[in-house]
Amino acid sequence: MIDEWVAYVRQLYTRNDLPAGSFDANLTFAQALTEAARAVPGVLLVASLPASDIEIGGEAGREALTRLKNTFGRLESAWRPASAEEGFEIVRRRLFQPITDPAHFPQRDAVVRAFCDLYRTQSAEFPAHTRDADYEQRMQAAYPIHPELFDRLYNDWSTLEKFQRTRGVLRLMAAVIHALWQRDDRSLLILPASVPVDEPAVQYELTRYMEDPWVPVIEKDIDGPNSLPLRLDKENPNLGRYSATRRVCTNTLSGLRADLSNDEQRH
């Protein structure tokens, strides 16, 4: 199993004075290794090759990637990137311990069932897919993160050129969960509205893929010490009890990101 092969080989591009050998010598080794793996029954050679420009790393990275793809392409069985559902499991396993105590399953199921009952009884207020038969299973698989949050990250945010789907989601959710833990948040699920945009670590993960001018927009119109939603929550006690205005604006942030991505591409 070989990871970050392109990142390693690209360092040898146009260099012949390193102990690791030359660029061409390493690619010759890659070809010999794949041929040896094919010749031995029961041997599996697994290599990860980057898909985004930010991971490839300039001319040297592109040349290394092209050559390695050609080498593996002769006998590869490509593994497609993780789907949103697989992403649920990857992130959940990395950030939460598995539920193994049978006594805890009824608690999880009660939370999921309460949400699904709400979606069914208030059907006019929620998207039709929340009433699908398998949506309850999706909620159980993603618990304690709401699958809608994963959907926005894997579908909307993937339109951003520099966003790495699984790694980007993992970094963001690690920051979100850490902030909620420190704040002793007692929400039953982590919803899109639960993302603490005012937390510096979370805000960094939210804005690292955007142009700098968008940061003040978020701090003014989404969440921040001088934001309009915070002021409205303070002026209206009924809203402020639930941070309703801030939560609604935070909930729309994923859609805002998709719009910003389109605007950046147009301009």
Rosetta constraint file for C-alpha pairs under 8 A:
AtomPair CA 1 CA 45 HARMONIC 5.94 0.50
AtomPair CA 1 CA 46 HARMONIC 4.62 0.50
AtomPair CA 1 CA 47 HARMONIC 5.80 0.50
AtomPair CA 2 CA 45 HARMONIC 7.97 0.50
AtomPair CA 2 CA 46 HARMONIC 6.20 0.50
AtomPair CA 2 CA 47 HARMONIC 4.70 0.50
AtomPair CA 2 CA 48 HARMONIC 6.65 0.50
AtomPair CA 3 CA 47 HARMONIC 5.86 0.50
AtomPair CA 3 CA 48 HARMONIC 5.29 0.50
AtomPair CA 3 CA 49 HARMONIC 7.64 0.50
AtomPair CA 4 CA 8 HARMONIC 6.46 0.50
AtomPair CA 4 CA 48 HARMONIC 6.67 0.50
AtomPair CA 4 CA 49 HARMONIC 7.03 0.50
AtomPair CA 4 CA 50 HARMONIC 7.90 0.50
AtomPair CA 5 CA 9 HARMONIC 6.17 0.50
AtomPair CA 5 CA 47 HARMONIC 7.55 0.50
AtomPair CA 5 CA 48 HARMONIC 7.35 0.50
AtomPair CA 5 CA 49 HARMONIC 7.12 0.50
AtomPair CA 6 CA 10 HARMONIC 5.88 0.50
AtomPair CA 6 CA 49 HARMONIC 6.77 0.50
AtomPair CA 6 CA 50 HARMONIC 7.60 0.50
AtomPair CA 6 CA 56 HARMONIC 7.08 0.50
AtomPair CA 6 CA 61 HARMONIC 6.16 0.50
AtomPair CA 6 CA 64 HARMONIC 5.79 0.50
AtomPair CA 6 CA 65 HARMONIC 5.91 0.50
AtomPair CA 6 CA 68 HARMONIC 7.89 0.50
AtomPair CA 7 CA 11 HARMONIC 6.96 0.50
AtomPair CA 7 CA 55 HARMONIC 7.95 0.50
AtomPair CA 7 CA 56 HARMONIC 7.24 0.50
AtomPair CA 7 CA 57 HARMONIC 7.66 0.50
AtomPair CA 7 CA 61 HARMONIC 6.89 0.50
AtomPair CA 8 CA 12 HARMONIC 7.64 0.50
AtomPair CA 9 CA 13 HARMONIC 7.15 0.50
AtomPair CA 9 CA 23 HARMONIC 6.41 0.50
AtomPair CA 9 CA 26 HARMONIC 7.01 0.50
AtomPair CA 9 CA 61 HARMONIC 7.85 0.50
AtomPair CA 9 CA 64 HARMONIC 6.37 0.50
AtomPair CA 10 CA 23 HARMONIC 7.50 0.50
AtomPair CA 10 CA 60 HARMONIC 4.97 0.50
AtomPair CA 10 CA 61 HARMONIC 5.04 0.50
AtomPair CA 10 CA 63 HARMONIC 7.80 0.50
AtomPair CA 10 CA 64 HARMONIC 5.79 0.50
AtomPair CA 11 CA 15 HARMONIC 7.95 0.50
AtomPair CA 11 CA 60 HARMONIC 7.48 0.50
AtomPair CA 12 CA 16 HARMONIC 7.33 0.50
AtomPair CA 12 CA 18 HARMONIC 7.58 0.50
AtomPair CA 12 CA 20 HARMONIC 7.95 0.50
AtomPair CA 12 CA 21 HARMONIC 7.59 0.50
AtomPair CA 12 CA 22 HARMONIC 5.93 0.50
AtomPair CA 12 CA 23 HARMONIC 4.93 0.50
AtomPair CA 13 CA 22 HARMONIC 7.51 0.50
AtomPair CA 13 CA 23 HARMONIC 5.34 0.50
AtomPair CA 13 CA 60 HARMONIC 5.77 0.50
AtomPair CA 14 CA 22 HARMONIC 7.96 0.50
AtomPair CA 14 CA 23 HARMONIC 7.14 0.50
AtomPair CA 15 CA 22 HARMONIC 6.26 0.50
AtomPair CA 15 CA 23 HARMONIC 7.11 0.50
AtomPair CA 16 CA 21 HARMONIC 6.54 0.50
AtomPair CA 16 CA 22 HARMONIC 4.98 0.50
AtomPair CA 16 CA 23 HARMONIC 7.67 0.50
AtomPair CA 17 CA 21 HARMONIC 7.36 0.50
AtomPair CA 17 CA 22 HARMONIC 7.65 0.50
AtomPair CA 18 CA 22 HARMONIC 7.25 0.50
AtomPair CA 21 CA 25 HARMONIC 6.26 0.50
AtomPair CA 21 CA 26 HARMONIC 6.84 0.50
AtomPair CA 22 CA 26 HARMONIC 6.38 0.50
AtomPair CA 23 CA 27 HARMONIC 6.52 0.50
AtomPair CA 24 CA 28 HARMONIC 6.09 0.50
AtomPair CA 25 CA 29 HARMONIC 6.24 0.50
AtomPair CA 26 CA 30 HARMONIC 6.33 0.50
AtomPair CA 27 CA 31 HARMONIC 6.38 0.50
AtomPair CA 27 CA 67 HARMONIC 7.28 0.50
AtomPair CA 27 CA 68 HARMONIC 7.05 0.50
AtomPair CA 28 CA 32 HARMONIC 6.25 0.50
AtomPair CA 29 CA 33 HARMONIC 5.99 0.50
AtomPair CA 30 CA 34 HARMONIC 6.26 0.50
AtomPair CA 30 CA 68 HARMONIC 7.44 0.50
AtomPair CA 30 CA 71 HARMONIC 7.23 0.50
AtomPair CA 31 CA 35 HARMONIC 6.28 0.50
AtomPair CA 31 CA 71 HARMONIC 5.81 0.50
AtomPair CA 31 CA 72 HARMONIC 7.88 0.50
AtomPair CA 32 CA 36 HARMONIC 6.12 0.50
AtomPair CA 33 CA 37 HARMONIC 6.14 0.50
AtomPair CA 34 CA 38 HARMONIC 6.23 0.50
AtomPair CA 34 CA 45 HARMONIC 7.21 0.50
AtomPair CA 34 CA 71 HARMONIC 7.74 0.50
AtomPair CA 34 CA 72 HARMONIC 7.13 0.50
AtomPair CA 35 CA 39 HARMONIC 6.32 0.50
AtomPair CA 36 CA 40 HARMONIC 6.54 0.50
AtomPair CA 37 CA 41 HARMONIC 8.00 0.50
AtomPair CA 37 CA 43 HARMONIC 5.70 0.50
AtomPair CA 37 CA 44 HARMONIC 6.60 0.50
AtomPair CA 37 CA 45 HARMONIC 6.47 0.50
AtomPair CA 38 CA 43 HARMONIC 7.31 0.50
AtomPair CA 49 CA 65 HARMONIC 7.15 0.50
AtomPair CA 49 CA 69 HARMONIC 7.96 0.50
AtomPair CA 50 CA 55 HARMONIC 5.96 0.50
AtomPair CA 50 CA 56 HARMONIC 6.16 0.50
AtomPair CA 50 CA 65 HARMONIC 7.89 0.50
AtomPair CA 51 CA 55 HARMONIC 7.33 0.50
AtomPair CA 51 CA 56 HARMONIC 7.50 0.50
AtomPair CA 52 CA 56 HARMONIC 6.53 0.50
AtomPair CA 52 CA 161 HARMONIC 7.56 0.50
AtomPair CA 52 CA 162 HARMONIC 7.02 0.50
AtomPair CA 52 CA 164 HARMONIC 7.40 0.50
AtomPair CA 53 CA 57 HARMONIC 6.68 0.50
AtomPair CA 53 CA 58 HARMONIC 7.93 0.50
AtomPair CA 53 CA 162 HARMONIC 7.42 0.50
AtomPair CA 54 CA 162 HARMONIC 6.04 0.50
AtomPair CA 56 CA 61 HARMONIC 4.86 0.50
AtomPair CA 56 CA 62 HARMONIC 6.09 0.50
AtomPair CA 56 CA 65 HARMONIC 7.36 0.50
AtomPair CA 57 CA 61 HARMONIC 4.84 0.50
AtomPair CA 57 CA 62 HARMONIC 7.07 0.50
AtomPair CA 58 CA 62 HARMONIC 6.24 0.50
AtomPair CA 59 CA 63 HARMONIC 6.17 0.50
AtomPair CA 60 CA 64 HARMONIC 6.17 0.50
AtomPair CA 61 CA 65 HARMONIC 5.96 0.50
AtomPair CA 62 CA 66 HARMONIC 6.07 0.50
AtomPair CA 63 CA 67 HARMONIC 6.22 0.50
AtomPair CA 64 CA 68 HARMONIC 6.08 0.50
AtomPair CA 65 CA 69 HARMONIC 5.92 0.50
AtomPair CA 66 CA 70 HARMONIC 6.23 0.50
AtomPair CA 67 CA 71 HARMONIC 6.27 0.50
AtomPair CA 68 CA 72 HARMONIC 6.19 0.50
AtomPair CA 69 CA 73 HARMONIC 5.57 0.50
AtomPair CA 70 CA 74 HARMONIC 6.73 0.50
AtomPair CA 72 CA 76 HARMONIC 5.25 0.50
AtomPair CA 82 CA 86 HARMONIC 5.51 0.50
AtomPair CA 82 CA 87 HARMONIC 5.91 0.50
AtomPair CA 82 CA 166 HARMONIC 7.66 0.50
AtomPair CA 83 CA 87 HARMONIC 5.98 0.50
AtomPair CA 84 CA 88 HARMONIC 6.30 0.50
AtomPair CA 84 CA 150 HARMONIC 6.99 0.50
AtomPair CA 84 CA 151 HARMONIC 6.70 0.50
AtomPair CA 84 CA 154 HARMONIC 5.97 0.50
AtomPair CA 85 CA 89 HARMONIC 6.82 0.50
AtomPair CA 85 CA 138 HARMONIC 7.86 0.50
AtomPair CA 86 CA 90 HARMONIC 6.28 0.50
AtomPair CA 87 CA 91 HARMONIC 6.07 0.50
AtomPair CA 87 CA 150 HARMONIC 7.95 0.50
AtomPair CA 87 CA 166 HARMONIC 6.46 0.50
AtomPair CA 88 CA 92 HARMONIC 5.95 0.50
AtomPair CA 88 CA 141 HARMONIC 7.26 0.50
AtomPair CA 88 CA 142 HARMONIC 5.49 0.50
AtomPair CA 88 CA 147 HARMONIC 7.70 0.50
AtomPair CA 88 CA 150 HARMONIC 6.82 0.50
AtomPair CA 89 CA 93 HARMONIC 5.92 0.50
AtomPair CA 89 CA 141 HARMONIC 7.18 0.50
AtomPair CA 89 CA 142 HARMONIC 6.89 0.50
AtomPair CA 90 CA 94 HARMONIC 6.25 0.50
AtomPair CA 90 CA 166 HARMONIC 7.97 0.50
AtomPair CA 91 CA 95 HARMONIC 6.10 0.50
AtomPair CA 91 CA 166 HARMONIC 7.73 0.50
AtomPair CA 91 CA 169 HARMONIC 7.62 0.50
AtomPair CA 91 CA 170 HARMONIC 5.76 0.50
AtomPair CA 91 CA 173 HARMONIC 7.94 0.50
AtomPair CA 92 CA 96 HARMONIC 5.54 0.50
AtomPair CA 92 CA 142 HARMONIC 6.90 0.50
AtomPair CA 92 CA 143 HARMONIC 7.88 0.50
AtomPair CA 93 CA 97 HARMONIC 6.54 0.50
AtomPair CA 93 CA 98 HARMONIC 6.82 0.50
AtomPair CA 95 CA 174 HARMONIC 6.70 0.50
AtomPair CA 99 CA 104 HARMONIC 6.92 0.50
AtomPair CA 99 CA 105 HARMONIC 7.38 0.50
AtomPair CA 100 CA 104 HARMONIC 7.81 0.50
AtomPair CA 101 CA 105 HARMONIC 7.39 0.50
AtomPair CA 102 CA 106 HARMONIC 7.87 0.50
AtomPair CA 103 CA 107 HARMONIC 7.81 0.50
AtomPair CA 104 CA 108 HARMONIC 6.58 0.50
AtomPair CA 105 CA 109 HARMONIC 6.06 0.50
AtomPair CA 106 CA 110 HARMONIC 5.92 0.50
AtomPair CA 107 CA 111 HARMONIC 6.45 0.50
AtomPair CA 108 CA 112 HARMONIC 6.35 0.50
AtomPair CA 108 CA 140 HARMONIC 7.36 0.50
AtomPair CA 108 CA 143 HARMONIC 7.46 0.50
AtomPair CA 109 CA 113 HARMONIC 5.90 0.50
AtomPair CA 109 CA 140 HARMONIC 7.16 0.50
AtomPair CA 110 CA 114 HARMONIC 6.09 0.50
AtomPair CA 111 CA 115 HARMONIC 6.48 0.50
AtomPair CA 111 CA 188 HARMONIC 6.78 0.50
AtomPair CA 112 CA 116 HARMONIC 6.24 0.50
AtomPair CA 112 CA 136 HARMONIC 6.69 0.50
AtomPair CA 112 CA 139 HARMONIC 6.37 0.50
AtomPair CA 112 CA 140 HARMONIC 6.62 0.50
AtomPair CA 113 CA 117 HARMONIC 5.96 0.50
AtomPair CA 113 CA 136 HARMONIC 7.31 0.50
AtomPair CA 114 CA 118 HARMONIC 6.26 0.50
AtomPair CA 115 CA 119 HARMONIC 6.35 0.50
AtomPair CA 116 CA 120 HARMONIC 6.26 0.50
AtomPair CA 116 CA 130 HARMONIC 7.32 0.50
AtomPair CA 116 CA 131 HARMONIC 7.22 0.50
AtomPair CA 116 CA 136 HARMONIC 6.56 0.50
AtomPair CA 117 CA 121 HARMONIC 6.08 0.50
AtomPair CA 118 CA 122 HARMONIC 5.78 0.50
AtomPair CA 118 CA 123 HARMONIC 7.91 0.50
AtomPair CA 119 CA 123 HARMONIC 5.46 0.50
AtomPair CA 119 CA 125 HARMONIC 7.74 0.50
AtomPair CA 119 CA 126 HARMONIC 6.16 0.50
AtomPair CA 119 CA 130 HARMONIC 6.34 0.50
AtomPair CA 119 CA 131 HARMONIC 6.43 0.50
AtomPair CA 120 CA 130 HARMONIC 7.96 0.50
AtomPair CA 120 CA 131 HARMONIC 5.98 0.50
AtomPair CA 122 CA 126 HARMONIC 7.04 0.50
AtomPair CA 123 CA 127 HARMONIC 7.53 0.50
AtomPair CA 123 CA 128 HARMONIC 7.33 0.50
AtomPair CA 123 CA 131 HARMONIC 7.79 0.50
AtomPair CA 126 CA 130 HARMONIC 7.01 0.50
AtomPair CA 127 CA 131 HARMONIC 7.92 0.50
AtomPair CA 128 CA 132 HARMONIC 7.31 0.50
AtomPair CA 129 CA 135 HARMONIC 7.25 0.50
AtomPair CA 130 CA 135 HARMONIC 5.84 0.50
AtomPair CA 131 CA 135 HARMONIC 6.74 0.50
AtomPair CA 132 CA 136 HARMONIC 7.94 0.50
AtomPair CA 134 CA 138 HARMONIC 6.40 0.50
AtomPair CA 135 CA 139 HARMONIC 6.27 0.50
AtomPair CA 136 CA 140 HARMONIC 6.33 0.50
AtomPair CA 137 CA 141 HARMONIC 6.17 0.50
AtomPair CA 138 CA 142 HARMONIC 6.19 0.50
AtomPair CA 138 CA 147 HARMONIC 6.71 0.50
AtomPair CA 139 CA 143 HARMONIC 5.85 0.50
AtomPair CA 139 CA 145 HARMONIC 7.88 0.50
AtomPair CA 139 CA 146 HARMONIC 6.26 0.50
AtomPair CA 139 CA 147 HARMONIC 5.93 0.50
AtomPair CA 140 CA 144 HARMONIC 7.99 0.50
AtomPair CA 142 CA 146 HARMONIC 6.28 0.50
AtomPair CA 142 CA 147 HARMONIC 5.86 0.50
AtomPair CA 143 CA 189 HARMONIC 7.16 0.50
AtomPair CA 144 CA 188 HARMONIC 7.40 0.50
AtomPair CA 144 CA 189 HARMONIC 5.11 0.50
AtomPair CA 144 CA 190 HARMONIC 6.25 0.50
AtomPair CA 145 CA 149 HARMONIC 7.26 0.50
AtomPair CA 145 CA 150 HARMONIC 7.84 0.50
AtomPair CA 145 CA 189 HARMONIC 5.55 0.50
AtomPair CA 145 CA 190 HARMONIC 4.65 0.50
AtomPair CA 145 CA 191 HARMONIC 6.59 0.50
AtomPair CA 146 CA 150 HARMONIC 7.13 0.50
AtomPair CA 146 CA 189 HARMONIC 6.03 0.50
AtomPair CA 146 CA 190 HARMONIC 5.79 0.50
AtomPair CA 146 CA 191 HARMONIC 5.39 0.50
AtomPair CA 146 CA 192 HARMONIC 7.77 0.50
AtomPair CA 147 CA 151 HARMONIC 6.11 0.50
AtomPair CA 148 CA 152 HARMONIC 6.26 0.50
AtomPair CA 148 CA 191 HARMONIC 7.41 0.50
AtomPair CA 148 CA 192 HARMONIC 7.16 0.50
AtomPair CA 149 CA 153 HARMONIC 6.33 0.50
AtomPair CA 149 CA 191 HARMONIC 6.10 0.50
AtomPair CA 149 CA 192 HARMONIC 5.05 0.50
AtomPair CA 150 CA 154 HARMONIC 5.98 0.50
AtomPair CA 151 CA 155 HARMONIC 5.65 0.50
AtomPair CA 151 CA 156 HARMONIC 7.63 0.50
AtomPair CA 152 CA 156 HARMONIC 5.15 0.50
AtomPair CA 152 CA 157 HARMONIC 6.66 0.50
AtomPair CA 152 CA 254 HARMONIC 6.02 0.50
AtomPair CA 152 CA 255 HARMONIC 7.77 0.50
AtomPair CA 153 CA 157 HARMONIC 5.00 0.50
AtomPair CA 153 CA 158 HARMONIC 6.97 0.50
AtomPair CA 153 CA 165 HARMONIC 7.72 0.50
AtomPair CA 153 CA 169 HARMONIC 6.63 0.50
AtomPair CA 153 CA 254 HARMONIC 7.21 0.50
AtomPair CA 154 CA 158 HARMONIC 5.67 0.50
AtomPair CA 154 CA 165 HARMONIC 6.21 0.50
AtomPair CA 154 CA 169 HARMONIC 7.75 0.50
AtomPair CA 155 CA 159 HARMONIC 7.37 0.50
AtomPair CA 156 CA 254 HARMONIC 6.65 0.50
AtomPair CA 156 CA 255 HARMONIC 6.89 0.50
AtomPair CA 156 CA 257 HARMONIC 7.50 0.50
AtomPair CA 156 CA 258 HARMONIC 5.54 0.50
AtomPair CA 157 CA 163 HARMONIC 6.97 0.50
AtomPair CA 157 CA 165 HARMONIC 7.85 0.50
AtomPair CA 157 CA 254 HARMONIC 7.05 0.50
AtomPair CA 157 CA 257 HARMONIC 6.81 0.50
AtomPair CA 157 CA 258 HARMONIC 6.30 0.50
AtomPair CA 158 CA 163 HARMONIC 6.17 0.50
AtomPair CA 158 CA 164 HARMONIC 7.43 0.50
AtomPair CA 158 CA 165 HARMONIC 6.15 0.50
AtomPair CA 159 CA 163 HARMONIC 7.79 0.50
AtomPair CA 159 CA 258 HARMONIC 6.72 0.50
AtomPair CA 159 CA 261 HARMONIC 6.88 0.50
AtomPair CA 160 CA 209 HARMONIC 7.26 0.50
AtomPair CA 160 CA 258 HARMONIC 7.42 0.50
AtomPair CA 160 CA 261 HARMONIC 5.72 0.50
AtomPair CA 162 CA 209 HARMONIC 6.21 0.50
AtomPair CA 163 CA 168 HARMONIC 6.16 0.50
AtomPair CA 163 CA 209 HARMONIC 6.62 0.50
AtomPair CA 164 CA 168 HARMONIC 4.87 0.50
AtomPair CA 164 CA 169 HARMONIC 7.62 0.50
AtomPair CA 165 CA 169 HARMONIC 5.94 0.50
AtomPair CA 166 CA 170 HARMONIC 6.02 0.50
AtomPair CA 167 CA 171 HARMONIC 6.13 0.50
AtomPair CA 168 CA 172 HARMONIC 6.19 0.50
AtomPair CA 169 CA 173 HARMONIC 5.95 0.50
AtomPair CA 170 CA 174 HARMONIC 5.98 0.50
AtomPair CA 171 CA 175 HARMONIC 6.40 0.50
AtomPair CA 171 CA 205 HARMONIC 7.24 0.50
AtomPair CA 172 CA 176 HARMONIC 6.19 0.50
AtomPair CA 172 CA 202 HARMONIC 6.48 0.50
AtomPair CA 172 CA 205 HARMONIC 5.55 0.50
AtomPair CA 172 CA 206 HARMONIC 7.29 0.50
AtomPair CA 173 CA 177 HARMONIC 5.91 0.50
AtomPair CA 174 CA 178 HARMONIC 6.08 0.50
AtomPair CA 175 CA 179 HARMONIC 6.18 0.50
AtomPair CA 175 CA 201 HARMONIC 6.08 0.50
AtomPair CA 175 CA 202 HARMONIC 5.41 0.50
AtomPair CA 175 CA 205 HARMONIC 7.89 0.50
AtomPair CA 176 CA 180 HARMONIC 6.21 0.50
AtomPair CA 176 CA 195 HARMONIC 6.04 0.50
AtomPair CA 176 CA 196 HARMONIC 6.56 0.50
AtomPair CA 176 CA 202 HARMONIC 5.96 0.50
AtomPair CA 177 CA 181 HARMONIC 6.01 0.50
AtomPair CA 178 CA 182 HARMONIC 6.22 0.50
AtomPair CA 179 CA 183 HARMONIC 6.22 0.50
AtomPair CA 179 CA 196 HARMONIC 7.13 0.50
AtomPair CA 179 CA 199 HARMONIC 7.02 0.50
AtomPair CA 179 CA 202 HARMONIC 7.90 0.50
AtomPair CA 180 CA 184 HARMONIC 6.15 0.50
AtomPair CA 180 CA 185 HARMONIC 5.23 0.50
AtomPair CA 180 CA 196 HARMONIC 7.41 0.50
AtomPair CA 181 CA 185 HARMONIC 6.18 0.50
AtomPair CA 190 CA 194 HARMONIC 5.74 0.50
AtomPair CA 190 CA 195 HARMONIC 7.69 0.50
AtomPair CA 191 CA 195 HARMONIC 7.22 0.50
AtomPair CA 192 CA 250 HARMONIC 6.92 0.50
AtomPair CA 192 CA 251 HARMONIC 5.01 0.50
AtomPair CA 193 CA 247 HARMONIC 4.64 0.50
AtomPair CA 193 CA 248 HARMONIC 6.40 0.50
AtomPair CA 193 CA 249 HARMONIC 7.73 0.50
AtomPair CA 193 CA 250 HARMONIC 5.18 0.50
AtomPair CA 193 CA 251 HARMONIC 4.40 0.50
AtomPair CA 194 CA 247 HARMONIC 6.87 0.50
AtomPair CA 194 CA 250 HARMONIC 7.65 0.50
AtomPair CA 194 CA 251 HARMONIC 7.95 0.50
AtomPair CA 195 CA 202 HARMONIC 7.91 0.50
AtomPair CA 195 CA 250 HARMONIC 6.89 0.50
AtomPair CA 196 CA 202 HARMONIC 6.74 0.50
AtomPair CA 197 CA 202 HARMONIC 5.99 0.50
AtomPair CA 197 CA 203 HARMONIC 5.38 0.50
AtomPair CA 197 CA 206 HARMONIC 7.92 0.50
AtomPair CA 197 CA 222 HARMONIC 7.82 0.50
AtomPair CA 197 CA 223 HARMONIC 6.06 0.50
AtomPair CA 197 CA 224 HARMONIC 7.57 0.50
AtomPair CA 197 CA 250 HARMONIC 7.14 0.50
AtomPair CA 198 CA 202 HARMONIC 7.42 0.50
AtomPair CA 198 CA 203 HARMONIC 6.41 0.50
AtomPair CA 198 CA 219 HARMONIC 7.81 0.50
AtomPair CA 198 CA 223 HARMONIC 5.77 0.50
AtomPair CA 198 CA 224 HARMONIC 5.21 0.50
AtomPair CA 198 CA 225 HARMONIC 7.76 0.50
AtomPair CA 199 CA 203 HARMONIC 5.96 0.50
AtomPair CA 200 CA 204 HARMONIC 6.07 0.50
AtomPair CA 201 CA 205 HARMONIC 6.54 0.50
AtomPair CA 202 CA 206 HARMONIC 6.22 0.50
AtomPair CA 203 CA 207 HARMONIC 6.06 0.50
AtomPair CA 204 CA 208 HARMONIC 5.68 0.50
AtomPair CA 205 CA 209 HARMONIC 7.88 0.50
AtomPair CA 207 CA 211 HARMONIC 7.74 0.50
AtomPair CA 207 CA 212 HARMONIC 7.89 0.50
AtomPair CA 207 CA 214 HARMONIC 7.82 0.50
AtomPair CA 207 CA 215 HARMONIC 6.54 0.50
AtomPair CA 210 CA 214 HARMONIC 6.70 0.50
AtomPair CA 210 CA 215 HARMONIC 7.92 0.50
AtomPair CA 210 CA 260 HARMONIC 7.88 0.50
AtomPair CA 210 CA 261 HARMONIC 7.83 0.50
AtomPair CA 211 CA 215 HARMONIC 7.75 0.50
AtomPair CA 213 CA 217 HARMONIC 7.40 0.50
AtomPair CA 214 CA 218 HARMONIC 6.58 0.50
AtomPair CA 215 CA 219 HARMONIC 6.39 0.50
AtomPair CA 216 CA 220 HARMONIC 6.01 0.50
AtomPair CA 217 CA 221 HARMONIC 5.80 0.50
AtomPair CA 217 CA 222 HARMONIC 7.57 0.50
AtomPair CA 218 CA 222 HARMONIC 4.90 0.50
AtomPair CA 218 CA 223 HARMONIC 6.42 0.50
AtomPair CA 218 CA 224 HARMONIC 7.84 0.50
AtomPair CA 219 CA 223 HARMONIC 5.24 0.50
AtomPair CA 219 CA 224 HARMONIC 4.78 0.50
AtomPair CA 219 CA 225 HARMONIC 7.77 0.50
AtomPair CA 219 CA 226 HARMONIC 7.34 0.50
AtomPair CA 219 CA 227 HARMONIC 5.90 0.50
AtomPair CA 220 CA 224 HARMONIC 6.57 0.50
AtomPair CA 220 CA 226 HARMONIC 6.43 0.50
AtomPair CA 220 CA 227 HARMONIC 4.19 0.50
AtomPair CA 220 CA 228 HARMONIC 6.13 0.50
AtomPair CA 221 CA 227 HARMONIC 5.74 0.50
AtomPair CA 221 CA 228 HARMONIC 5.81 0.50
AtomPair CA 221 CA 229 HARMONIC 6.70 0.50
AtomPair CA 221 CA 249 HARMONIC 7.65 0.50
AtomPair CA 222 CA 227 HARMONIC 6.64 0.50
AtomPair CA 222 CA 228 HARMONIC 7.54 0.50
AtomPair CA 222 CA 229 HARMONIC 6.50 0.50
AtomPair CA 222 CA 246 HARMONIC 6.58 0.50
AtomPair CA 222 CA 249 HARMONIC 5.25 0.50
AtomPair CA 222 CA 250 HARMONIC 6.00 0.50
AtomPair CA 222 CA 253 HARMONIC 7.54 0.50
AtomPair CA 223 CA 227 HARMONIC 5.43 0.50
AtomPair CA 223 CA 228 HARMONIC 7.72 0.50
AtomPair CA 223 CA 229 HARMONIC 6.56 0.50
AtomPair CA 223 CA 230 HARMONIC 6.71 0.50
AtomPair CA 223 CA 246 HARMONIC 6.25 0.50
AtomPair CA 223 CA 249 HARMONIC 7.69 0.50
AtomPair CA 223 CA 250 HARMONIC 7.32 0.50
AtomPair CA 224 CA 230 HARMONIC 7.25 0.50
AtomPair CA 225 CA 230 HARMONIC 7.18 0.50
AtomPair CA 226 CA 230 HARMONIC 7.19 0.50
AtomPair CA 226 CA 231 HARMONIC 7.39 0.50
AtomPair CA 227 CA 231 HARMONIC 6.50 0.50
AtomPair CA 228 CA 232 HARMONIC 6.20 0.50
AtomPair CA 229 CA 233 HARMONIC 6.22 0.50
AtomPair CA 229 CA 245 HARMONIC 5.22 0.50
AtomPair CA 229 CA 246 HARMONIC 5.05 0.50
AtomPair CA 229 CA 249 HARMONIC 7.34 0.50
AtomPair CA 230 CA 234 HARMONIC 6.29 0.50
AtomPair CA 230 CA 243 HARMONIC 7.76 0.50
AtomPair CA 230 CA 245 HARMONIC 7.17 0.50
AtomPair CA 230 CA 246 HARMONIC 6.14 0.50
AtomPair CA 231 CA 235 HARMONIC 6.20 0.50
AtomPair CA 232 CA 236 HARMONIC 6.15 0.50
AtomPair CA 232 CA 239 HARMONIC 7.95 0.50
AtomPair CA 232 CA 240 HARMONIC 7.83 0.50
AtomPair CA 232 CA 245 HARMONIC 6.87 0.50
AtomPair CA 233 CA 237 HARMONIC 6.65 0.50
AtomPair CA 233 CA 239 HARMONIC 5.35 0.50
AtomPair CA 233 CA 240 HARMONIC 4.15 0.50
AtomPair CA 233 CA 241 HARMONIC 7.94 0.50
AtomPair CA 233 CA 243 HARMONIC 6.01 0.50
AtomPair CA 233 CA 244 HARMONIC 6.91 0.50
AtomPair CA 233 CA 245 HARMONIC 6.01 0.50
AtomPair CA 233 CA 246 HARMONIC 7.38 0.50
AtomPair CA 234 CA 239 HARMONIC 7.97 0.50
AtomPair CA 234 CA 240 HARMONIC 5.65 0.50
AtomPair CA 235 CA 240 HARMONIC 7.71 0.50
AtomPair CA 236 CA 240 HARMONIC 5.96 0.50
AtomPair CA 237 CA 241 HARMONIC 6.02 0.50
AtomPair CA 238 CA 242 HARMONIC 7.55 0.50
AtomPair CA 239 CA 243 HARMONIC 5.94 0.50
AtomPair CA 239 CA 244 HARMONIC 5.08 0.50
AtomPair CA 239 CA 245 HARMONIC 6.70 0.50
AtomPair CA 240 CA 244 HARMONIC 6.31 0.50
AtomPair CA 240 CA 245 HARMONIC 7.72 0.50
AtomPair CA 243 CA 247 HARMONIC 6.07 0.50
AtomPair CA 244 CA 248 HARMONIC 6.14 0.50
AtomPair CA 245 CA 249 HARMONIC 6.30 0.50
AtomPair CA 246 CA 250 HARMONIC 6.04 0.50
AtomPair CA 247 CA 251 HARMONIC 5.96 0.50
AtomPair CA 248 CA 252 HARMONIC 6.56 0.50
AtomPair CA 249 CA 253 HARMONIC 6.53 0.50
AtomPair CA 252 CA 256 HARMONIC 6.32 0.50
AtomPair CA 253 CA 257 HARMONIC 6.18 0.50
AtomPair CA 254 CA 258 HARMONIC 6.55 0.50
AtomPair CA 255 CA 259 HARMONIC 6.38 0.50
AtomPair CA 256 CA 260 HARMONIC 6.09 0.50
AtomPair CA 257 CA 261 HARMONIC 6.12 0.50
AtomPair CA 258 CA 262 HARMONIC 6.40 0.50
AtomPair CA 259 CA 263 HARMONIC 6.18 0.50
AtomPair CA 260 CA 264 HARMONIC 6.06 0.50
AtomPair CA 261 CA 265 HARMONIC 6.30 0.50
AtomPair CA 262 CA 266 HARMONIC 6.27 0.50
AtomPair CA 263 CA 267 HARMONIC 6.20 0.50
